[in-house]
């Protein structure tokens, strides 16, 4: 039986075997409805295989960011932007379609960004870089979007404000990575609204202590992959 990464590539679900492996490891591939993270798993030919994406966009993440930008009144047009936790590039895709002059797409992984976006001259791919270790960008960045996993925003924002001083920030608050571990249930679901409120309060407190203004908050119109209600926050460093 063929390997899963080979089948994903042969089926046209990925542009290359390397990208297929990256998608599988990232949990973007389902085999007969179940997520499979082993590229070397052997699969009978004919088994239903799907890759998490939305028609026309690099990923379903695009469907989250678009409405949030609209609600916050944030316009990427003509701006140099950064996408932190770019993954397959859903947020990058939205920024480009809304006229961004350039997007620095940063992710700790490798080979995840959609091939179409890799070929776009407006995209600068930065791979294998932990968001917490960002120091600077080659030019001033005016807008930063953030969608990271397995880490709270309070641990990423210091690097964001350091690397892009003064930049406007639109970040995705993911409850399962913000609340105390005891509040995360089976499948990564957070069912305790008080735990989410406490986690959001901690984020607001961090912002206040670090001269970052919380301009607005808005629930994502698309639920997280695990079903959690995610929340976008619109932030801006306080000048002076």
N, C-alpha and C positions, 0 to 999 in steps of 0.2 A: 504493500500500500504506500502511496506517496505521502511525503511530509506535508504538514499544513501550510508552511510558508510557500512551498512549491505550488500547491493547489490555489492559494490566494493569488499568486502571480499569474498562473495559467488562466485563471478565470477572469483576469482583467480587473481585479479588485485593487490591485496595487501596481505601480509602474515598474517596480523592480523587486527582486527577492529581498534585498536589504530593507526596502520600505515595508514589505510584507512582514518581515521579522519585527520591525519596530512597532508596527500597528498591533501585532499579536501581543507583544510584551506589554504594550500600553493598555491592554484590555479592550481594544477596539474591535476585535473579531469574535463573532459568535459561530459556533458549530452546532447545528441542530438546535439552535435557540439558547445554547449555554456558552458563556464566555470561556475562551481557551487562551491561556497565556504561554503555552509551550510551542514555539515554532517547529520543533522537531517531532511533535506528536504525529503519528501516522493516522491518516483518515481515509476511509473507503471512498473511492470516487463516486460522485453522485450525492454525497452528503450535503445538505443545505448549509451554505456558508454565507454570512453577511458581514459587512463592514459598517461600523457606525458612522454615518454621514448623512447629509441632507442634500437633495438635488440642488445643484447650482452653487453650493458653498463647500468650502474645504471640510467643514464639520458642523455639527448641530450647535456648537458654541456660538456660531454666527447669529443664530436665531435668538440667543440670549442678549448679546451685546447691542444689536441694532436698536431694539426698543428702549434700552437703558440710555443710550446716547441721546435718543429722541427726547425722552422724558427729562433728562438733565440739561438739555439744550447745549450739548457738547458737539462741536463741529470739527472733525479732523481735517477738513479741506485745507490744502496748502501747508499743512503742518508736518514737522518731523515728529514721528511717534515711535513708541517702543511697546512691544507686546511681550510681557513677562510671563513665562509659562506657555509659550506659543503652541506647543504640541503640534497638531496637524494643521493649525493655522486658521481656525474659525474667526478669531478676533482680528487677526491680520487681514483676512479677506474683507471683513466689514470696513476696516480702516481704509483699505485701498479703494474699495467701491465708493467710499464717501470722500474720495479725493485727497487722501494723505500724500504728501510729497515723497515721504520715505518712511519705511517701517523697519526698525531693528527687532527681529524676531528671535527672542532668546529662550532657550530651554536647556535643561540639564541632560536631556536625552539626545540621541543622534538619529538622523534619518526619518524623523517623524513628520516634518513639514511637507505639506502637499507639493507634488512636483510642479504643478502649475505656478504656485507661489514662489518656488525656488527659482523659476525662470524669469520672474518679474524683476526688471532692473531696479524697481523701487524698493525691493526687499533686501535687507542685509541679514543673512542667517548667522546666528551666534549659537553654536551647539556646545554641549558638554560644559556648560557654565552654570553653577549653582547660583540662583538668584540672590542669595545672601552674600555672595562674594563679588557682586558687581561693584566696580569702582567708578567708571566713567564711560561715556559714549564719545565717539570721534567728533561730535558736534552737539550743540544745544538741542535738547529734546523738549518739546512743548506739551506733549500729551503721552501719558503712560497708562496702558490698560494691563490689568493683572488678573490672571486665572491660574492659581497654583494649587497643588494638592499635597497632602501629607505634611503641611506646615501652616501655621497661623499667619495671618496678615501682619501681625505685630513684629514677626521675625523677618519679614521681607521688606516692609516699608522703610526701615532705616537705610537699606541699600538703595532703594528706589530714590529716596530723597537725596542721597549722596551722589548717585550717578546722574540724576536728572534734577538738579536743584531748581526749585521754582515751578516745576512741571505740574500741570493739572493731572489728577489721577482718577481713574475709574477702576475700582477693584471689586472682585467677586468674593463675597463673604460666604464660605462654605461651612455650614454648621458642624459637620462631622470632623472638621479639622480645627475648629475653634473652641468647642466645648470641652469640658473635662472628659477624659477617656471613659469614666464610669457612666456617662450620659449617652454614650454611643451604643445603640442596640445592634441586634443581628442585622447583617447586611449593610452596616454603616448608617442605619436610619437613626435620626435623633427625634424622639417623640415628645420630649419634655420642653414645652415652650419657655419655661422659666430658665432652663439651662441655656437656651439660645439667647434670651434677653440678657442673662448675666455675661455671656461671651461678647455680645455686642457692646455692652457697657464697658467691658475691659478694653475693647478696641477704641471706643470713644475716649476713655481715660488716657490711653496711650497717645492718641492724637492730641489731646489737650496738653499733655505733658511735653510733647515734642513739637509744639507750634504748627500743628497741621489742622486746618479747619475742616470739619465735616459739613459739606455744603448741602448734601441731601442723601437720602436712602430710598431704595425702591426694590420691591421683590422682583426677582427674575420672572419673566413671563413663561419661561420654560424650566421645568423641574430639573434637578441634577440627575445624572445617570442612575443614581441609587434611589431617587424619589424624594430627596430632601428639598425643602423650599430654600433656595439660595437668595441672597440679598446683595444687590449692587450698592456700593457706597461711592459717593462723589467727593473727592478730597482735594484740598488745595493748601500748599504750605503757606503759612503766614509770613508776609514780607517783613524784613527788618531783623 
